[in-house]
Amino acid sequence: MTLARGRSGGSGRHGHVVDYRHVIHALRRKPMALLNLVYRDQLFPREAYRLTFERLCEQLPPRAACKTMGELLSLAHERTCEAHLGQLLQRYLAEHRLPDLNELRARFAPDPASLPEVCVQLCRRSACS
């Protein structure tokens, strides 16, 4: 994997290059860390995610906003739907709606017909060796 090098801004401070996939599990455990994260804006994979977090902070209590954003990032990572989810978030923003996690989870859930059927046969230890 190759990441862009963090360049210093006009203030002489170094920029941050962060991939949300590297910190998503920690954010799910401690979602409030997102509220004051130094590199929060660099963390979001697309502008729609950043704008969604701003909207969540405006309309929800801080804990709920952070938890929701953590779940959205987790959904994007676990279901590999970052771009498509970003488009839906952009649509929600245009419609002045907050994202519905249950609706999004259902939309990006795997198709049960495409899942393999797994049969497990248990046997006694002596019979299996």
Secondary structure, 3 states (H helix, E strand, C coil): CCCCCCCECCCCCECCCCCHHHHHHHHHHCHHHHCCCCCHHHHCCCHHHHHHHHHHHHHCCHHHHHHHHHHHHHHHHHCCCHHHHHHHHHHHHHCCCCCCHHHHHHHCCCCHHHCCCCCCCCCCHHHHC
